[in-house]
């Protein structure tokens, strides 16, 4: 008989924090095209609408800044509960808004919740998950996020037929329901065993591990004891060798790991997904898509469906292939859309519109742009949407995990704020140029992670430390079978002088140690 509370169900309940994130993303995209919203708020355009949209990111910056400290102090799950309370307050303020100012305040409060939960939910999930399914478990965060976008958009589409202010007030009030459920359910979920260990609550940490890994809570199970001792050794070594201050994040020993954790989230915001999430209705309207609501609905369905392969196979295929292939695919899509805008676009004769380029009487071009937007959003949700949540947590050690992910998410939300604020004016000024810009960004980040990011799949969080501690080459961070193939390319690259000297002089005995540990 399957136990009601296990790693999957616990992670699924915690991922309601991601559902809230998705709700807030589509809380704007689903209403900005409705007459009720335009009439009540005075049809905000350009920087004004950009400011309303980016208010959530501003709050998320604040939440992410404090998430690391609160997560280490109060615990991961209690801090998530604090975020759920803030979300309910923000939803109430938005639904009762009397103007743009109050709406912005409500979105900032909701954003603080998103900053807290988006930082700590993946940490919590990764710290309770066995290594072989850690990617699958953390991917539940992104699946919940995309589901939240689809659910909120569907609610707003239904409410759009209401001929009153309830068309936007009701959806903003309904989004408090999952936050209430999240807050209550967390009382029954366990603390992270690694957080308990960091607080010297060793008996509790062992009991939680036994609960998560065995059906009968057997604290004497060999696998439970092995993982417990691994955590114990790691905590002891960390306390003997390093401090816990923020200065350690820029130390020579850890700076590459911190950089990768931060970079994967920053690059996530540079893929152009925000353009497709926030303003897809503007894009479709400018190219002549007939049924905007249905077209956007299909996109949100694609987001949910394309998250599933990463959930199922990221632990088998690895993190790097998803990131590299996803980035290249998105780059191709954006370049094609840019070319079609540039080749067939005409100046918009109507003033006070969010776009200055129109595609008129070219139905084939319209369908092509719509198709490539779908492919781009599918590629994003297969790769750069779910992978950063797991990778940013995996590459950093326990003692600085919450602080590093807090810094990473602070940077993520800072870039999100800047991009959300600037996209609409840029889209208005040069429609085709925005797609070229994001296409170049996608190429750059694919190259960056091809050369810098080691593979972390199916490693314990403690084993990943060895990959970085011993300066392990990228070819050696894969599975044993892939290492044999990768080693040939590795030696070829060394002869060609492509890779850096630090990796070129990696000690053979260190590689042998890692090979022995991994069979």
PyMOL commands that set and color helices and strands:
alter all, ss='L'
color gray80, all
select helices_A, chain A and resi 7-14+16-29+35-41+46-73+76-95+100-128+131-159+166-174+177-188+193-198+202-213+222-241+246-250+255-269+273-278+280-287+292-317+319-344+363-382+387-394+398-429+431-452+461-469+474-477+480-496+501-504+508-517
alter helices_A, ss='H'
color red, helices_A
select strands_A, chain A and resi 346-347+357-358
alter strands_A, ss='S'
color yellow, strands_A
deselect
rebuild
show_as cartoon
